[in-house]
Amino acid sequence: MAFITLFKSAFFKIFSKRHFKALCILIAGLFVMWLSYSQTFERYELQTYDWRFNIRGERPFSPDVALIHIWDDTLAGLGRWPFDRQYHAALIQVLAEYGAKALIFDVEFVEPHDQDGKVIEATKKAGNVYYAFGFSSPTPIEGRFVAHKLESPVLQGYADAAKGTGFVNIQVDLDGKRRRVMPVIEYKGKNYFQLSFRVLMDIFGVKPEDVVFKPGKELQLTKDLKIPLDEQGCFIINYAGLWEKTFEHYSYIDILSAYAQVLDGEKPFFDLNKLRGKICVLGLTAQGTHDTNPNPLEPVYPGIGTYANVLNSVLRRDFIRRLDRVTNLIILLLLSGCAFWVSFYKKPFTSFLYTLATMTIFVTIVINLFIYAGVWVDLFFPVFICLVVYAAGTLTRIIHEMRKRELIESELKIASQIQKSFLPPTLPQQKGMNVAVFMKPAKAVGGDLYTFVPLGDEKIGVMCGDVSGKGTPAALFMGKVVSEFKFSARDRLDPSEVLSKLNDSIASEATGGLFVTLTYAIFDLKNQKVVFSNGGHLPIVVVKPDGQSELLTAEAGMPIGVMEGVGFSNAEFTLSRGQCFAFYSDGISEARNRKKEEYSIEALQKVMITHHKLSAQEILDHSVEEVTDFMGKADQHDDMTLIVVQIKDDEQKA
């Protein structure tokens, strides 16, 4: 009994409440990862995929692709299906005579007919006809499909006379919709190609044996034409639009009737020359036929439209690429991790806004990636998990709000120490220059930043910036910006180039909507000049030895981290002894008193003019005192940073 009690005591001491929570989170995380990787919610993901299709609208389609319908009017004129094959022979002859580029039969000729000789002869003469066959239940194996039975082989005479043959098996998704096709099926150790891809090989002048098939990755027809495949080895069909609004449509019987009028010496009601150069896809579209299935855009869509869209996608190189499971899993982890952090470590309203913003940004990015880049990123499960995380975080926060606040206060103190470690521990010692700095965050941590960059040869860089936002997010971003800035500024003597490098580095990464305004100036004491560039920050205040003051700024400078590829410009100012410069954040210029009045840049200029003969530290002290007196008992609403740089003359104190 004593042993059991001792064991329980030891167990609960080791396996504490914290360990139990961590274990629960780990198990939940692994379960979520398994759900994502196994695509458990694929049916819902497909619905969001269709939703993106409908939002996107119509895509451009090739004028070279045409559809020939065997519709109700054709069956009414030629008899019930299957009608006499002599009509097929006649159609082949007409299309060949009027210069059609290719005729693709989405009709399987598996049983002999007494008119086969005419069809075969017309096929040989035309030299541009393709026939279809089908396999029995191809099996997906490691990014490819393998068939063990040829279910509907095309008649040998047709196959010998045709320019090519291809299978017409289509991968049907969980909800019965056609979104993908199998481009390649292996049968008895040999690769066979889907009908549309077989035609494309001839269009691009590629022999089937020269096609490079990389299971689960791509199908390479030529050096410059690599067709993306999903992990299963399917080609995702990029439907150009609704059935009635895409491609040119021609009636089977209209073509034959118009040709009959030509033979009778009459003017045809239909201009057959419209078929010249067309890749014609022929098949059944009559109501009640079996070859109609739903797709992302319509509940009933004929099969020939599917093959036409495959042709169109490749001809226009307009592909849809689905990210693989691992990449989607990484995105899920990053997004859910962000949602977890926001939900568990932010105040309720802020958490709601951040979650809403994150979801909005993510959904917007996903939709735009699909619309403009054809990239299919999983949408449903990441959003669902983030909402679950947010709900769990909100519930936990309500229960443990008081304790959480205490923990946050403790963490903020640590964060403040870490933030201070990003800033210069000492002021630079540069001959001919005095520097003084004041910084006071509005909270425990802030988003203001500054640093000094010794560049040698009597040159020194001075940077002052202000991160958008306040508190912990701004502080974390501030640390990142300082680190990235030091890397960008190393050994570079062009401020605009430094800001460009910094901007591209920050903007290329997800920053949660944060950006930074920043001014960087390089003081060249040897050549008596200062070169500076502005990234959306406040102008530099300069006071000359005679007491005159002006504001220095540079053009073409938007905030850092908003977007990549932004250009920045330099401006130059001549140095002389006795000048003093002020770099500051808007916490100084926009400091408010209880009447909501702002301190202003002009007030800062005035106090600097009054005391410009003093040392840098004394100018700084008087400026800070003026701002503090102006604020009175009003709360500090923003981080405050002020840097005074003074070009010494012989009379000024160090």
VOGU-3710 file (C-alpha; in Angstrom, 3 decimals, decimal comma):
1> mafitlfksa> 0,000/0,000/0,000  2,825/2,381/0,889  4,578/1,472/-2,383  1,465/2,364/-4,427  1,135/5,690/-2,610  4,811/6,469/-3,217  4,471/5,522/-6,891  1,441/7,807/-7,341  3,248/10,683/-5,653  6,311/10,261/-7,864
11> ffkifskrhf> 4,196/9,848/-11,006  2,161/13,000/-10,465  5,274/14,942/-9,519  6,955/14,030/-12,804  3,819/14,054/-14,920  2,568/17,466/-13,838  -0,375/19,451/-15,134  1,935/21,284/-17,533  3,208/18,011/-18,960  -0,333/16,776/-19,319
21> kalciliagl> -1,327/19,903/-21,261  1,721/19,581/-23,486  0,903/15,941/-24,131  -2,693/16,822/-25,015  -1,525/19,532/-27,404  0,973/17,154/-28,973  -1,635/14,444/-29,446  -4,105/16,974/-30,863  -1,426/18,333/-33,178  -0,505/14,876/-34,446
31> fvmwlsysqt> -4,162/14,057/-34,959  -4,697/17,266/-36,941  -1,592/16,494/-39,025  -2,943/13,021/-39,743  -6,328/14,450/-40,744  -4,598/16,874/-43,088  -2,199/14,373/-44,628  -4,896/11,738/-45,111  -7,194/14,356/-46,699  -10,061/13,249/-44,479
41> feryelqtyd> -12,079/16,348/-45,345  -11,406/16,112/-49,079  -15,102/16,270/-49,959  -15,383/19,714/-48,332  -12,117/20,839/-49,878  -13,510/19,979/-53,305  -16,492/22,221/-52,583  -14,174/25,150/-51,827  -12,298/24,304/-55,031  -15,540/24,567/-57,023
51> wrfnirgerp> -16,333/27,810/-55,215  -13,015/29,225/-56,425  -13,867/28,171/-59,960  -17,143/30,059/-59,821  -15,503/33,166/-58,354  -12,790/33,125/-60,997  -15,182/33,268/-63,942  -14,350/32,451/-67,536  -10,820/31,841/-68,795  -9,531/32,512/-72,309
61> fspdvalihi> -10,045/29,539/-74,607  -8,322/28,520/-77,807  -10,148/29,332/-81,067  -8,501/26,236/-82,566  -10,612/23,840/-80,490  -14,146/23,089/-81,706  -16,936/20,800/-80,497  -19,068/18,698/-82,831  -22,330/17,640/-81,185  -24,334/14,515/-81,735
71> wddtlaglgr> -27,317/16,219/-80,171  -31,055/15,682/-80,331  -31,275/17,322/-83,768  -28,744/14,840/-85,172  -30,569/11,837/-83,721  -33,856/13,174/-85,094  -32,330/13,495/-88,555  -30,187/10,352/-88,728  -32,052/7,947/-86,462  -31,491/6,491/-83,026
81> wpfdrqyhaa> -28,021/5,969/-81,670  -25,877/4,250/-82,809  -26,773/5,335/-86,334  -25,264/4,060/-89,577  -21,470/4,462/-89,644  -21,514/5,697/-93,224  -22,330/9,104/-91,758  -19,076/8,996/-89,801  -17,237/8,254/-93,021  -18,942/11,207/-94,673
91> liqvlaeyga> -18,119/13,524/-91,777  -14,461/12,469/-91,823  -14,373/13,210/-95,562  -15,960/16,657/-95,122  -13,587/17,709/-92,326  -10,574/16,504/-94,277  -11,711/18,332/-97,413  -12,206/21,586/-95,523  -8,890/21,439/-93,727  -9,722/20,460/-90,149
101> kalifdvefv> -6,509/19,908/-88,213  -7,740/16,874/-86,272  -10,922/14,914/-85,625  -11,197/13,249/-82,229  -13,922/10,637/-81,803  -15,170/10,381/-78,237  -17,032/7,333/-79,508  -15,820/3,797/-78,928  -15,876/1,519/-81,995  -15,618/-1,884/-80,358
111> ephdqdgkvi> -18,087/-3,947/-82,420  -17,831/-4,508/-86,197  -20,337/-2,947/-88,600  -21,032/-3,478/-92,281  -20,016/0,136/-93,021  -16,622/-0,137/-91,292  -14,822/-0,328/-94,628  -16,034/3,162/-95,592  -15,016/4,607/-92,235  -11,571/2,985/-92,377
121> eatkkagnvy> -10,988/4,169/-95,947  -12,052/7,738/-95,083  -9,836/7,628/-91,976  -6,794/6,604/-94,009  -7,353/9,352/-96,585  -7,932/12,032/-93,963  -4,848/11,166/-91,902  -6,052/13,249/-88,966  -8,526/11,009/-87,132  -8,158/9,738/-83,555
131> yafgfssptp> -10,179/6,948/-81,935  -10,931/6,083/-78,322  -10,664/2,954/-76,228  -11,039/2,229/-72,535  -9,400/0,264/-69,727  -11,149/-1,545/-66,920  -10,742/0,105/-63,503  -7,161/1,450/-63,547  -5,526/1,287/-60,122  -3,501/4,201/-58,648
141> iegrfvahkl> -0,041/3,051/-57,571  2,630/5,516/-56,382  1,702/8,461/-58,571  0,659/6,471/-61,638  -2,190/4,267/-62,849  -1,977/0,616/-63,812  -4,649/-1,319/-65,710  -4,937/-5,084/-65,916  -7,667/-5,339/-68,499  -8,487/-3,618/-71,794
151> espvlqgyad> -12,246/-3,267/-71,512  -13,205/-1,654/-74,848  -10,434/-1,976/-77,428  -10,926/-0,061/-80,660  -11,417/-2,244/-83,752  -8,072/-3,131/-85,272  -8,950/-1,691/-88,686  -9,826/1,636/-87,108  -6,649/1,633/-85,008  -4,465/0,870/-88,038
161> aakgtgfvni> -6,073/3,608/-90,163  -6,146/6,268/-87,432  -3,419/8,800/-86,820  -3,579/7,789/-83,194  -5,650/6,232/-80,437  -6,067/7,039/-76,774  -8,042/5,936/-73,767  -10,994/7,916/-72,432  -11,008/6,839/-68,785  -11,660/9,814/-66,493
171> qvdldgkrrr> -10,954/10,012/-62,779  -14,199/10,764/-60,922  -13,872/12,433/-57,517  -15,665/11,544/-54,295  -18,709/13,637/-55,168  -18,994/12,244/-58,704  -17,590/15,326/-60,414  -14,995/15,327/-63,168  -12,072/17,470/-62,161  -9,157/15,337/-63,319
181> vmpvieykgk> -8,050/12,968/-66,046  -5,459/10,222/-66,037  -2,925/11,231/-68,702  -1,058/7,919/-68,626  -2,087/4,355/-67,835  0,393/1,515/-67,711  -0,828/-1,721/-69,288  1,353/-4,786/-69,638  4,485/-2,749/-68,996  3,710/-0,107/-71,636
191> nyfqlsfrvl> 2,421/3,439/-71,202  -0,794/4,399/-72,999  -1,990/8,002/-73,225  -5,320/9,678/-72,718  -7,000/10,646/-75,987  -6,459/14,422/-75,680  -2,809/13,958/-74,738  -2,300/11,602/-77,665  -3,527/14,353/-80,002  -1,324/16,933/-78,284
201> mdifgvkped> 1,743/14,790/-78,913  1,152/15,018/-82,641  0,408/18,737/-82,441  3,752/19,333/-80,744  5,553/16,759/-82,889  6,405/14,411/-80,049  6,529/10,640/-80,331  4,886/8,683/-77,507  8,166/6,990/-76,679  9,853/10,385/-76,248
211> vvfkpgkelq> 7,384/11,624/-73,643  8,916/11,855/-70,159  6,472/10,754/-67,467  7,378/11,484/-63,856  4,758/9,759/-61,676  2,994/12,118/-59,328  4,910/15,136/-60,638  4,716/16,003/-64,324  4,349/14,900/-67,919  6,995/16,445/-70,159
221> ltkdlkipld> 6,051/16,643/-73,827  8,849/18,946/-74,940  11,787/20,651/-73,304  9,675/23,744/-72,686  6,328/22,052/-72,035  6,035/20,365/-68,659  2,478/19,487/-67,688  1,924/19,376/-63,903  0,261/16,353/-62,332  -1,133/15,857/-58,850
231> eqgcfiinya> 0,250/13,337/-56,365  -1,965/10,591/-57,743  -0,679/11,213/-61,249  -3,765/13,004/-62,588  -3,962/16,116/-64,712  -6,273/18,715/-63,140  -8,658/20,056/-65,768  -8,725/23,836/-65,969  -12,267/24,359/-67,214  -12,430/27,575/-69,223
241> glwektfehy> -16,089/28,273/-68,450  -19,668/27,174/-68,902  -20,558/24,702/-71,661  -22,543/27,163/-73,753  -20,005/29,976/-73,453  -16,740/28,229/-74,307  -15,391/26,917/-77,614  -17,100/26,921/-80,990  -20,019/24,491/-81,228  -21,110/22,739/-84,422
251> syidilsaya> -23,916/20,272/-85,032  -22,983/16,934/-86,577  -26,000/16,964/-88,884  -25,506/20,626/-89,818  -22,059/19,837/-91,196  -23,380/16,941/-93,274  -26,394/18,933/-94,468  -24,251/21,887/-95,506  -21,919/19,577/-97,431  -24,907/17,988/-99,176
261> qvldgekpff> -25,949/21,465/-100,340  -22,452/22,032/-101,720  -22,649/18,760/-103,670  -26,031/19,862/-105,065  -24,515/23,123/-106,250  -26,381/25,195/-103,690  -25,026/27,784/-101,311  -24,669/26,033/-97,923  -26,516/27,493/-94,958  -23,374/26,882/-92,925
271> dlnklrgkic> -19,882/28,003/-93,971  -17,768/24,854/-93,827  -14,584/26,901/-94,126  -15,038/27,739/-90,442  -13,735/24,238/-89,726  -10,361/24,920/-91,318  -7,490/24,397/-88,886  -9,797/23,267/-86,082  -9,120/20,483/-83,618  -12,592/18,936/-83,598
281> vlgltaqgth> -13,818/16,872/-80,659  -16,853/14,774/-81,591  -19,199/12,992/-79,231  -22,668/12,468/-77,820  -24,331/15,438/-76,141  -27,988/14,443/-76,538  -30,202/14,564/-73,494  -30,191/11,359/-71,497  -26,899/10,065/-72,896  -24,451/8,464/-70,514
291> dtnpnplepv> -21,500/10,699/-71,335  -22,530/13,653/-69,168  -21,263/14,292/-65,667  -21,076/17,201/-63,243  -17,955/19,323/-63,075  -16,960/22,281/-60,853  -19,106/24,687/-62,906  -22,196/22,760/-63,985  -24,259/19,766/-62,823  -24,458/18,361/-66,366
301> ypgigtyanv> -21,431/18,655/-68,639  -20,761/16,547/-71,764  -17,605/14,479/-71,972  -16,357/16,120/-75,160  -16,194/19,404/-73,268  -13,868/17,772/-70,778  -11,476/16,641/-73,521  -11,678/20,067/-75,168  -10,681/21,715/-71,883  -7,705/19,368/-71,553
311> lnsvlrrdfi> -6,592/20,416/-75,026  -7,187/24,072/-74,229  -5,233/23,948/-70,961  -2,156/22,488/-72,628  -2,349/24,600/-75,780  -2,597/27,758/-73,706  -0,287/26,406/-70,993  -3,001/27,355/-68,512  -2,572/24,764/-65,785  -3,808/24,154/-62,264
321> rrldrvtnli> -1,215/22,903/-59,810  -2,272/21,460/-56,490  0,233/21,740/-53,691  1,353/18,376/-52,391  0,241/17,056/-49,008  3,473/17,958/-47,245  3,362/21,583/-48,426  -0,299/21,879/-47,449  0,573/20,369/-44,090  3,315/22,959/-43,555
331> illllsgcaf> 0,881/25,757/-44,435  -1,639/24,274/-42,013  0,950/24,124/-39,232  2,064/27,712/-39,835  -1,484/29,016/-40,013  -2,756/27,016/-37,061  0,375/27,961/-35,128  -0,351/31,610/-35,807  -3,993/31,083/-34,847  -2,893/29,276/-31,687
341> wvsfykkpft> -0,581/32,117/-30,711  -3,192/34,772/-31,430  -6,017/32,874/-29,744  -4,141/32,033/-26,572  -1,924/35,064/-26,124  -4,017/38,045/-27,253  -6,926/39,902/-25,733  -10,364/38,757/-26,888  -11,146/41,592/-29,280  -7,608/41,691/-30,650
351> sflytlatmt> -7,681/37,937/-31,020  -10,917/38,168/-32,952  -9,566/40,883/-35,236  -6,269/39,075/-35,796  -8,011/35,799/-36,505  -10,429/37,500/-38,842  -7,577/39,347/-40,544  -5,463/36,209/-40,794  -8,321/34,206/-42,252  -9,210/37,038/-44,614
361> ifvtivinlf> -5,607/37,385/-45,776  -5,206/33,634/-46,129  -8,459/33,183/-48,031  -7,636/36,175/-50,215  -4,176/34,834/-50,983  -5,543/31,362/-51,710  -8,243/32,718/-54,024  -5,817/34,999/-55,831  -3,272/32,226/-56,203  -5,963/30,152/-57,859
371> iyagvwvdlf> -7,270/32,943/-60,079  -3,982/34,425/-61,217  -1,469/31,594/-60,846  -3,592/28,453/-61,103  -2,295/27,201/-57,748  -4,657/25,081/-55,676  -3,915/25,495/-51,976  -6,063/23,560/-49,518  -8,536/25,982/-48,001  -11,232/24,221/-45,997
381> fpvficlvvy> -9,204/22,326/-43,414  -6,744/25,141/-42,521  -9,627/27,588/-42,024  -11,627/24,998/-40,092  -8,701/24,193/-37,788  -7,919/27,856/-37,225  -11,519/28,496/-36,231  -11,411/25,490/-33,894  -8,162/26,772/-32,391  -9,683/30,232/-32,007
391> aagtltriih> -12,778/28,799/-30,291  -10,637/26,690/-27,971  -8,393/29,632/-27,228  -11,312/31,906/-26,490  -12,837/29,387/-24,099  -9,537/28,806/-22,349  -8,898/32,520/-22,121  -12,272/33,164/-20,496  -11,595/30,502/-17,884  -8,017/31,543/-17,131
401> emrkrelies> -8,077/35,278/-17,901  -6,683/36,464/-14,597  -3,841/33,988/-14,556  -3,034/34,696/-18,150  -2,721/38,406/-17,492  -0,185/37,748/-14,786  1,799/35,521/-17,122  1,668/38,097/-19,893  2,981/40,811/-17,598  5,841/38,562/-16,599
411> elkiasqiqk> 6,604/37,709/-20,211  6,497/41,376/-21,224  9,256/42,165/-18,764  11,406/39,486/-20,334  10,459/40,718/-23,802  11,505/44,230/-22,828  14,950/42,960/-21,833  15,256/41,007/-25,058  14,196/44,043/-27,065  16,804/46,180/-25,372
421> sflpptlpqq> 19,419/43,638/-26,441  18,652/44,486/-30,081  19,543/48,154/-29,505  23,108/49,533/-29,281  24,458/49,064/-25,737  26,645/52,197/-26,031  26,698/55,344/-28,101  29,176/55,541/-30,989  32,422/57,351/-30,386  33,158/59,210/-33,604
431> kgmnvavfmk> 35,673/62,009/-33,812  34,018/65,275/-34,755  30,528/64,119/-33,768  28,389/63,973/-30,634  25,415/61,612/-30,337  22,676/61,451/-27,686  19,675/59,092/-27,586  16,349/58,971/-25,740  13,872/56,085/-26,060  10,744/55,415/-24,028
441> pakavggdly> 8,227/52,736/-25,128  4,562/53,445/-24,512  4,248/49,977/-22,991  6,657/47,433/-21,603  7,901/46,818/-25,128  7,621/48,971/-28,210  8,117/49,170/-31,921  10,605/52,038/-32,177  14,109/51,110/-33,242  17,469/52,678/-33,890
451> tfvplgdeki> 21,035/51,616/-34,439  24,419/52,918/-35,527  26,589/51,389/-38,224  30,353/52,134/-38,119  31,568/52,158/-41,726  35,181/53,259/-41,347  37,028/56,120/-43,004  35,163/58,669/-40,829  31,752/57,377/-41,913  28,946/56,303/-39,630
461> gvmcgdvsgk> 25,353/55,269/-40,361  22,423/56,395/-38,204  19,083/54,592/-38,473  15,823/55,494/-36,765  12,535/53,672/-37,358  9,033/53,020/-36,121  7,179/49,723/-36,530  3,463/49,889/-37,221  1,491/48,862/-34,163  2,538/48,574/-30,557
471> gtpaalfmgk> 3,237/46,011/-27,913  4,587/42,515/-28,355  3,947/42,064/-32,110  5,681/45,356/-32,887  8,550/44,479/-30,570  9,077/41,101/-32,201  8,939/42,691/-35,622  11,297/45,413/-34,428  13,869/42,774/-33,480  13,565/41,183/-36,885
481> vvsefkfsar> 13,926/44,531/-38,663  17,006/45,506/-36,632  18,658/42,175/-37,404  17,771/42,359/-41,074  18,896/45,998/-41,231  22,317/45,233/-39,766  22,768/42,517/-42,355  21,597/44,783/-45,211  23,694/47,767/-44,087  26,920/45,832/-43,643
491> drldpsevls> 29,628/47,183/-45,992  27,102/49,215/-48,025  27,584/52,955/-48,479  24,368/53,667/-50,399  21,380/54,254/-48,035  18,797/53,671/-50,797  20,369/50,314/-51,617  20,269/49,358/-47,928  16,553/50,198/-47,705  15,811/48,302/-50,923
501> klndsiasea> 17,552/45,188/-49,625  15,824/45,494/-46,259  12,404/46,045/-47,852  12,682/43,019/-50,155  13,827/40,834/-47,271  10,963/41,925/-44,992  8,236/42,012/-47,652  9,093/38,532/-48,952  8,112/36,964/-45,644  4,785/36,801/-43,815
511> tgglfvtlty> 4,829/39,591/-41,241  1,255/39,547/-40,006  0,481/42,850/-41,681  3,271/44,749/-39,899  5,556/47,239/-41,624  8,124/49,810/-40,517  8,878/53,425/-41,394  12,561/54,171/-41,333  15,212/56,801/-42,098  18,838/55,879/-42,714
521> aifdlknqkv> 21,600/58,470/-43,030  25,343/58,016/-43,565  27,442/60,830/-42,142  30,684/61,263/-44,089  32,765/63,552/-41,891  35,778/63,302/-44,143  33,949/64,597/-47,214  31,636/66,867/-45,199  28,311/65,457/-46,373  25,401/63,344/-45,204
531> vfsngghlpi> 23,567/61,031/-47,611  20,193/59,726/-46,487  17,172/57,749/-47,693  13,644/57,693/-46,284  11,288/54,724/-46,013  8,050/56,514/-45,185  9,479/58,054/-42,016  9,364/61,588/-40,654  11,785/64,208/-42,032  15,094/64,902/-40,323
541> vvvkpdgqse> 15,290/68,175/-38,436  18,549/70,061/-39,004  19,618/73,283/-37,282  22,501/75,212/-38,829  25,155/77,142/-36,864  23,343/80,418/-37,570  20,145/79,083/-35,957  18,272/78,492/-39,194  16,368/75,195/-39,385  14,966/73,055/-42,163
551> lltaeagmpi> 13,441/69,606/-42,705  15,323/67,016/-44,753  13,549/64,227/-46,570  14,011/62,031/-49,645  11,454/61,174/-52,300  10,079/57,764/-53,378  10,134/56,254/-49,943  7,198/54,090/-48,867  7,178/52,066/-45,617  9,407/48,995/-45,396
561> gvmegvgfsn> 7,763/45,587/-45,760  4,573/46,563/-47,567  5,555/45,116/-50,945  8,661/43,889/-52,744  10,452/45,703/-55,538  9,918/49,231/-54,195  12,540/51,796/-55,162  14,128/54,298/-52,779  16,057/57,463/-53,518  18,939/59,270/-51,850
571> aeftlsrgqc> 19,259/62,885/-50,867  22,441/64,691/-49,898  23,135/67,530/-47,507  26,410/69,362/-46,885  27,850/69,116/-43,395  29,434/71,980/-41,495  30,624/72,408/-37,951  27,989/73,374/-35,444  25,082/71,670/-37,177  22,770/69,467/-35,183
581> fafysdgise> 20,359/66,847/-36,559  17,316/65,231/-34,935  15,965/61,783/-35,837  12,708/60,970/-34,077  9,571/58,836/-34,096  6,015/60,112/-34,260  5,764/59,521/-30,516  7,697/62,803/-30,223  6,094/64,921/-32,932  2,585/63,622/-32,196
591> arnrkkeeys> 2,801/63,605/-28,394  -0,567/64,710/-26,998  -1,731/66,574/-23,963  -5,081/66,146/-22,264  -6,691/68,508/-24,767  -5,686/66,111/-27,563  -3,339/68,755/-28,983  -0,201/67,480/-30,713  3,305/68,668/-29,939  4,339/68,998/-33,673
601> iealqkvmit> 7,623/69,011/-35,546  7,696/72,801/-35,446  7,837/72,724/-31,630  10,790/70,338/-31,804  12,544/72,667/-34,257  11,965/75,616/-31,957  13,526/74,013/-28,871  16,504/72,799/-30,914  17,069/76,265/-32,355  16,986/77,730/-28,853
611> hhklsaqeil> 19,617/75,314/-27,528  21,631/74,492/-30,677  24,853/75,912/-29,201  24,792/73,355/-26,377  26,097/69,780/-26,476  24,110/66,955/-28,065  23,108/65,567/-24,674  21,949/68,962/-23,435  19,926/69,574/-26,602  18,346/66,161/-26,104
621> dhsveevtdf> 17,559/66,826/-22,427  15,898/70,158/-23,181  13,885/68,634/-26,044  12,614/65,739/-23,918  11,790/68,133/-21,074  9,770/70,312/-23,459  7,786/67,314/-24,747  7,168/66,005/-21,232  5,973/69,397/-20,006  3,660/69,685/-23,027
631> mgkadqhddm> 2,066/66,279/-22,311  1,512/67,085/-18,683  -0,468/64,316/-17,020  -1,701/62,809/-20,289  -0,841/59,191/-20,906  1,902/58,407/-23,393  0,065/56,966/-26,397  3,037/55,973/-28,567  6,677/54,934/-28,330  9,020/57,921/-28,124
641> tlivvqikdd> 12,479/57,991/-29,659  14,765/60,992/-30,219  18,345/60,930/-31,518  20,442/64,100/-31,633  23,552/64,092/-33,824  25,822/67,100/-33,574  28,716/68,020/-35,825  31,120/69,530/-33,334  32,966/72,757/-33,709  35,854/73,816/-31,528
651> eqka> 33,671/75,684/-29,033  31,109/72,955/-28,357  31,360/70,562/-25,445  31,632/66,820/-25,895
//
